[in-house]
Every structure is written in structure tokens, then in C-alpha cells.
Amino acid sequence: MKFLSYLIDVKRILIIKKKFNINELTVKGLNKFGEFIQVYGAVL
């Protein structure tokens, strides 16, 4: 459950970054990090 709430936090951060139009590289980095977390979570 902690893992799921963490993913929700990551999505929330991405939404906030889109709203404030913070630079693309940061958003892409977070997306990659989110993908990594999802893969890691699947392994768990």
C-alpha cells in the first residue's frame, strides 16, 4: 500500500510540474523514475 501511495505522489508531482510548465527534462526524468519504480514494484 505504501508503494501505491508513492506512485500517486509521483503522478501528483508530474501534474504540478505540468501546471507550472517546469522544464521538459525534469518531467521526462520523473517519468523515467516512475517507470523504474513501477518495474521495481512488479518485482516486489
PDB file as gemmi writes it, atoms N, CA and C in Angstrom:
CRYST1    1.000    1.000    1.000  90.00  90.00  90.00 P 1                      
ATOM      1  N   MET A   1       0.817  -1.213   0.000  1.00  0.00           N  
ATOM      2  CA  MET A   1       0.000   0.000   0.000  1.00  0.00           C  
ATOM      3  C   MET A   1       0.856   1.270   0.000  1.00  0.00           C  
ATOM      4  N   LYS A   2       1.923   1.250   0.771  1.00  0.00           N  
ATOM      5  CA  LYS A   2       2.830   2.397   0.767  1.00  0.00           C  
ATOM      6  C   LYS A   2       3.324   2.655  -0.646  1.00  0.00           C  
ATOM      7  N   PHE A   3       3.615   1.560  -1.349  1.00  0.00           N  
ATOM      8  CA  PHE A   3       4.117   1.668  -2.722  1.00  0.00           C  
ATOM      9  C   PHE A   3       3.115   2.385  -3.617  1.00  0.00           C  
ATOM     10  N   LEU A   4       1.841   2.011  -3.502  1.00  0.00           N  
ATOM     11  CA  LEU A   4       0.800   2.643  -4.321  1.00  0.00           C  
ATOM     12  C   LEU A   4       0.685   4.131  -4.013  1.00  0.00           C  
ATOM     13  N   SER A   5       0.722   4.479  -2.751  1.00  0.00           N  
ATOM     14  CA  SER A   5       0.621   5.902  -2.399  1.00  0.00           C  
ATOM     15  C   SER A   5       1.830   6.658  -2.926  1.00  0.00           C  
ATOM     16  N   TYR A   6       2.994   5.979  -2.991  1.00  0.00           N  
ATOM     17  CA  TYR A   6       4.182   6.622  -3.546  1.00  0.00           C  
ATOM     18  C   TYR A   6       3.977   6.933  -5.026  1.00  0.00           C  
ATOM     19  N   LEU A   7       3.424   5.978  -5.766  1.00  0.00           N  
ATOM     20  CA  LEU A   7       3.152   6.206  -7.196  1.00  0.00           C  
ATOM     21  C   LEU A   7       2.182   7.366  -7.377  1.00  0.00           C  
ATOM     22  N   ILE A   8       1.173   7.436  -6.520  1.00  0.00           N  
ATOM     23  CA  ILE A   8       0.206   8.538  -6.598  1.00  0.00           C  
ATOM     24  C   ILE A   8       0.921   9.865  -6.376  1.00  0.00           C  
ATOM     25  N   ASP A   9       1.853   9.894  -5.424  1.00  0.00           N  
ATOM     26  CA  ASP A   9       2.636  11.118  -5.174  1.00  0.00           C  
ATOM     27  C   ASP A   9       3.431  11.511  -6.405  1.00  0.00           C  
ATOM     28  N   VAL A  10       4.047  10.535  -7.068  1.00  0.00           N  
ATOM     29  CA  VAL A  10       4.827  10.821  -8.281  1.00  0.00           C  
ATOM     30  C   VAL A  10       3.929  11.441  -9.344  1.00  0.00           C  
ATOM     31  N   LYS A  11       2.732  10.863  -9.537  1.00  0.00           N  
ATOM     32  CA  LYS A  11       1.794  11.414 -10.525  1.00  0.00           C  
ATOM     33  C   LYS A  11       1.393  12.837 -10.153  1.00  0.00           C  
ATOM     34  N   ARG A  12       1.169  13.058  -8.857  1.00  0.00           N  
ATOM     35  CA  ARG A  12       0.795  14.388  -8.388  1.00  0.00           C  
ATOM     36  C   ARG A  12       1.890  15.394  -8.718  1.00  0.00           C  
ATOM     37  N   ILE A  13       3.134  14.999  -8.489  1.00  0.00           N  
ATOM     38  CA  ILE A  13       4.276  15.871  -8.797  1.00  0.00           C  
ATOM     39  C   ILE A  13       4.288  16.189 -10.285  1.00  0.00           C  
ATOM     40  N   LEU A  14       4.062  15.175 -11.123  1.00  0.00           N  
ATOM     41  CA  LEU A  14       4.053  15.397 -12.572  1.00  0.00           C  
ATOM     42  C   LEU A  14       2.966  16.384 -12.972  1.00  0.00           C  
ATOM     43  N   ILE A  15       1.778  16.232 -12.379  1.00  0.00           N  
ATOM     44  CA  ILE A  15       0.671  17.141 -12.693  1.00  0.00           C  
ATOM     45  C   ILE A  15       1.042  18.566 -12.283  1.00  0.00           C  
ATOM     46  N   ILE A  16       1.613  18.726 -11.100  1.00  0.00           N  
ATOM     47  CA  ILE A  16       2.018  20.050 -10.621  1.00  0.00           C  
ATOM     48  C   ILE A  16       3.044  20.648 -11.577  1.00  0.00           C  
ATOM     49  N   LYS A  17       4.014  19.830 -12.001  1.00  0.00           N  
ATOM     50  CA  LYS A  17       5.042  20.327 -12.904  1.00  0.00           C  
ATOM     51  C   LYS A  17       4.441  20.761 -14.240  1.00  0.00           C  
ATOM     52  N   LYS A  18       3.449  20.011 -14.730  1.00  0.00           N  
ATOM     53  CA  LYS A  18       2.790  20.409 -15.982  1.00  0.00           C  
ATOM     54  C   LYS A  18       2.081  21.745 -15.813  1.00  0.00           C  
ATOM     55  N   LYS A  19       1.407  21.917 -14.681  1.00  0.00           N  
ATOM     56  CA  LYS A  19       0.686  23.162 -14.427  1.00  0.00           C  
ATOM     57  C   LYS A  19       1.636  24.347 -14.434  1.00  0.00           C  
ATOM     58  N   PHE A  20       2.787  24.182 -13.813  1.00  0.00           N  
ATOM     59  CA  PHE A  20       3.735  25.282 -13.713  1.00  0.00           C  
ATOM     60  C   PHE A  20       4.705  25.318 -14.884  1.00  0.00           C  
ATOM     61  N   ASN A  21       4.525  24.345 -15.799  1.00  0.00           N  
ATOM     62  CA  ASN A  21       5.322  24.309 -17.030  1.00  0.00           C  
ATOM     63  C   ASN A  21       6.827  24.289 -16.741  1.00  0.00           C  
ATOM     64  N   ILE A  22       7.218  23.506 -15.753  1.00  0.00           N  
ATOM     65  CA  ILE A  22       8.638  23.367 -15.403  1.00  0.00           C  
ATOM     66  C   ILE A  22       9.327  22.538 -16.475  1.00  0.00           C  
ATOM     67  N   ASN A  23      10.592  22.807 -16.700  1.00  0.00           N  
ATOM     68  CA  ASN A  23      11.261  22.317 -17.902  1.00  0.00           C  
ATOM     69  C   ASN A  23      11.105  20.829 -18.191  1.00  0.00           C  
ATOM     70  N   GLU A  24      11.022  20.536 -19.496  1.00  0.00           N  
ATOM     71  CA  GLU A  24      10.703  19.201 -20.001  1.00  0.00           C  
ATOM     72  C   GLU A  24      11.636  18.118 -19.467  1.00  0.00           C  
ATOM     73  N   LEU A  25      12.902  18.436 -19.346  1.00  0.00           N  
ATOM     74  CA  LEU A  25      13.869  17.426 -18.899  1.00  0.00           C  
ATOM     75  C   LEU A  25      13.524  16.901 -17.519  1.00  0.00           C  
ATOM     76  N   THR A  26      13.103  17.799 -16.641  1.00  0.00           N  
ATOM     77  CA  THR A  26      12.744  17.386 -15.290  1.00  0.00           C  
ATOM     78  C   THR A  26      11.549  16.434 -15.330  1.00  0.00           C  
ATOM     79  N   VAL A  27      10.553  16.772 -16.140  1.00  0.00           N  
ATOM     80  CA  VAL A  27       9.353  15.946 -16.262  1.00  0.00           C  
ATOM     81  C   VAL A  27       9.719  14.585 -16.852  1.00  0.00           C  
ATOM     82  N   LYS A  28      10.559  14.583 -17.896  1.00  0.00           N  
ATOM     83  CA  LYS A  28      10.985  13.323 -18.501  1.00  0.00           C  
ATOM     84  C   LYS A  28      11.746  12.483 -17.495  1.00  0.00           C  
ATOM     85  N   GLY A  29      12.590  13.125 -16.707  1.00  0.00           N  
ATOM     86  CA  GLY A  29      13.342  12.415 -15.675  1.00  0.00           C  
ATOM     87  C   GLY A  29      12.401  11.763 -14.668  1.00  0.00           C  
ATOM     88  N   LEU A  30      11.364  12.488 -14.255  1.00  0.00           N  
ATOM     89  CA  LEU A  30      10.391  11.939 -13.317  1.00  0.00           C  
ATOM     90  C   LEU A  30       9.610  10.800 -13.944  1.00  0.00           C  
ATOM     91  N   ASN A  31       9.268  10.916 -15.230  1.00  0.00           N  
ATOM     92  CA  ASN A  31       8.571   9.836 -15.922  1.00  0.00           C  
ATOM     93  C   ASN A  31       9.415   8.566 -15.925  1.00  0.00           C  
ATOM     94  N   LYS A  32      10.700   8.714 -16.261  1.00  0.00           N  
ATOM     95  CA  LYS A  32      11.612   7.566 -16.273  1.00  0.00           C  
ATOM     96  C   LYS A  32      11.704   6.957 -14.876  1.00  0.00           C  
ATOM     97  N   PHE A  33      11.804   7.817 -13.872  1.00  0.00           N  
ATOM     98  CA  PHE A  33      11.875   7.362 -12.488  1.00  0.00           C  
ATOM     99  C   PHE A  33      10.603   6.603 -12.113  1.00  0.00           C  
ATOM    100  N   GLY A  34       9.452   7.133 -12.547  1.00  0.00           N  
ATOM    101  CA  GLY A  34       8.175   6.471 -12.284  1.00  0.00           C  
ATOM    102  C   GLY A  34       8.111   5.095 -12.923  1.00  0.00           C  
ATOM    103  N   GLU A  35       8.614   4.990 -14.168  1.00  0.00           N  
ATOM    104  CA  GLU A  35       8.642   3.700 -14.859  1.00  0.00           C  
ATOM    105  C   GLU A  35       9.517   2.723 -14.092  1.00  0.00           C  
ATOM    106  N   PHE A  36      10.671   3.183 -13.643  1.00  0.00           N  
ATOM    107  CA  PHE A  36      11.590   2.349 -12.870  1.00  0.00           C  
ATOM    108  C   PHE A  36      10.908   1.847 -11.603  1.00  0.00           C  
ATOM    109  N   ILE A  37      10.209   2.741 -10.915  1.00  0.00           N  
ATOM    110  CA  ILE A  37       9.513   2.382  -9.680  1.00  0.00           C  
ATOM    111  C   ILE A  37       8.445   1.324  -9.967  1.00  0.00           C  
ATOM    112  N   GLN A  38       7.720   1.479 -11.082  1.00  0.00           N  
ATOM    113  CA  GLN A  38       6.681   0.511 -11.442  1.00  0.00           C  
ATOM    114  C   GLN A  38       7.293  -0.863 -11.705  1.00  0.00           C  
ATOM    115  N   VAL A  39       8.401  -0.897 -12.436  1.00  0.00           N  
ATOM    116  CA  VAL A  39       9.073  -2.170 -12.724  1.00  0.00           C  
ATOM    117  C   VAL A  39       9.567  -2.788 -11.422  1.00  0.00           C  
ATOM    118  N   TYR A  40      10.184  -1.963 -10.586  1.00  0.00           N  
ATOM    119  CA  TYR A  40      10.702  -2.433  -9.297  1.00  0.00           C  
ATOM    120  C   TYR A  40       9.560  -2.967  -8.433  1.00  0.00           C  
ATOM    121  N   GLY A  41       8.422  -2.271  -8.465  1.00  0.00           N  
ATOM    122  CA  GLY A  41       7.247  -2.704  -7.704  1.00  0.00           C  
ATOM    123  C   GLY A  41       6.712  -4.037  -8.198  1.00  0.00           C  
ATOM    124  N   ALA A  42       6.769  -4.239  -9.515  1.00  0.00           N  
ATOM    125  CA  ALA A  42       6.302  -5.506 -10.098  1.00  0.00           C  
ATOM    126  C   ALA A  42       7.186  -6.657  -9.626  1.00  0.00           C  
ATOM    127  N   VAL A  43       8.482  -6.374  -9.471  1.00  0.00           N  
ATOM    128  CA  VAL A  43       9.419  -7.393  -8.982  1.00  0.00           C  
ATOM    129  C   VAL A  43       9.090  -7.759  -7.534  1.00  0.00           C  
ATOM    130  N   LEU A  44       8.744  -6.743  -6.736  1.00  0.00           N  
ATOM    131  CA  LEU A  44       8.310  -6.998  -5.361  1.00  0.00           C  
ATOM    132  C   LEU A  44       6.995  -7.735  -5.401  1.00  0.00           C  
TER     133      LEU A  44                                                      
END                                                                             
